[in-house]
Amino acid sequence: MDNKIISSQSDDSNEMHSQQEEEVSSVSYLAELWRDFRKNKGAVLGLIILCLIIATAIVSTFLIDYETQIVEMNISEMFQKPSLKHWCGTDNFGRDIFLRLIYGTRYSLLIGVCSVMFSLLIGTTLGILAGYYGGVLEQVIMRISDVFSPIPSMLLAVCLTTAFGQGMVVLMAAIGVAAAPAFAQVARASVLTVREQEYIEAAKASGSKEYRIILRHVLPNALSPVLVQATLQVANAIVAASGLSFLGLGVPTPMPEWGAMLSEGRAFIRDYSYMTLFPGLAIMITVLAINMIGDGLRDAMDPKLKR
């Protein structure tokens, strides 16, 4: 009886010690990742810009009234050029473009992040299962992925939004489904390089369950290229959402999504070019910042690309 108690206490102690070692290892890895990330000045600049954009989206919730400052028309001030009163001018309904740009930040960021999270969840899960188990499951998953991969993501998103109608949820789901095959392929390729490692074999030999091996050993070690792909895909999702809104298939008016603002301003581009200039700059700066962050993460996570 005493031996069993001592053995149980010893197992608990070993497990706690193992967990502590994993926590220390995770902290040291994150510290090393941040140190390598900071070496890329462009990535740091992109991170600063993105933080300012996110802060703008949060602050606008409390400082801007949607009904009176974003939706309400003011015909007496329509087509006002950029000035101290209206920094980016006013549109064809007399609405302040600068305030609409700031308020619209939340829509573009929300669509980009949520659609990528959706595709990340689906694609990464399928890719990990395909890469780890192989066999018939891998063939089925990858053949389905191969069917959707050649289809341009924008075309697939157009088909889905046309079939299911407008709305942010439909838009995010459409962009997410279109990007899922890329995540599945990246996750599968990463798992194939991990599953034959010695620590995976040791975990199997110790009797660990399959789901614990996947969650504790396979997923953390195969996640780096997936995270880089996710970061870059956020920028692609923002562009795709803006493109769909520009075509009238995205966020419905009067929501001030940047692509929708571009679509509204194209009819007046010859005489009032600022109506398309500022939304286009907002999209360009945001996408550029996210791509710079993605490049920095890629350099920091890939030992072959570290400087």
QUIRAJO-V853133 format. One record per backbone hydrogen bond with DSSP energy under -1.0 kcal/mol. CO is the residue of the C=O (numbers start at 0). NH is the residue of the N-H. Records with the same first field share a line. If there is no record, write none. Layout:
CO = NH ; NH
This chain:
0 = 4
1 = 5
2 = 6
3 = 7
4 = 8
5 = 9
6 = 10
7 = 11
8 = 12
9 = 13
10 = 14
11 = 15
12 = 16
13 = 17
14 = 18
15 = 19
16 = 20
17 = 21
18 = 22
19 = 23
20 = 24
21 = 25
22 = 26
23 = 27
24 = 28
25 = 29
26 = 30
27 = 31
28 = 32
29 = 33
30 = 34
31 = 35
32 = 36
33 = 37
36 = 39
38 = 40
39 = 43
40 = 44
41 = 45
42 = 46
43 = 47
44 = 48
45 = 49
46 = 50
47 = 51
48 = 52
49 = 53
50 = 54
51 = 55
52 = 56
53 = 57
54 = 58
55 = 59
58 = 61 ; 62
59 = 63
64 = 68
65 = 69 ; 70
66 = 71
73 = 76
74 = 77
79 = 89
85 = 82 ; 88
88 = 96
90 = 78 ; 93
92 = 73
94 = 90
95 = 99
96 = 100
97 = 101
98 = 102
99 = 103
103 = 107
104 = 108
105 = 109
106 = 110
107 = 111
108 = 112
109 = 113
110 = 114
111 = 115
112 = 116
113 = 117
114 = 118
115 = 119
116 = 120
117 = 121
118 = 122
119 = 123
120 = 124
121 = 125
122 = 126
123 = 127
124 = 128
125 = 129
126 = 130
127 = 131
128 = 132
129 = 133
133 = 137
134 = 138
135 = 139
136 = 140
137 = 141
138 = 142
139 = 143
140 = 144
141 = 145
142 = 146
143 = 147
144 = 148
151 = 155
152 = 156
153 = 157
154 = 158
155 = 159
156 = 160
157 = 161
158 = 162
159 = 163
160 = 164
166 = 170
167 = 171
168 = 172
169 = 173
170 = 174
171 = 175
172 = 176
173 = 177
174 = 178
175 = 179
178 = 182
179 = 183
180 = 184
181 = 185
182 = 186
183 = 187
184 = 188
185 = 189
186 = 190
187 = 191
190 = 194
193 = 196
196 = 200
197 = 201
198 = 202
199 = 203
200 = 204
201 = 205
202 = 207
203 = 206
208 = 212
209 = 213
210 = 214
211 = 215
212 = 216 ; 217
213 = 218
217 = 221
222 = 226
223 = 227
224 = 228
225 = 229
226 = 230
227 = 231
228 = 232
229 = 233
231 = 235
232 = 236
233 = 237
234 = 238
235 = 239
236 = 240
237 = 241
238 = 242
239 = 243
240 = 244
241 = 245
242 = 246
243 = 248
244 = 247
251 = 254
254 = 256
256 = 260
257 = 261
258 = 262
259 = 263
260 = 264
261 = 265
264 = 267
265 = 268
267 = 271
271 = 274
272 = 275 ; 276
273 = 277
275 = 279
276 = 280
277 = 281
278 = 282
279 = 283
280 = 284
281 = 285
282 = 286
283 = 287
284 = 288
285 = 289
286 = 290
287 = 291
288 = 292
289 = 293
290 = 294
291 = 295
292 = 296
293 = 297
294 = 298
295 = 299
296 = 300
297 = 301
301 = 304
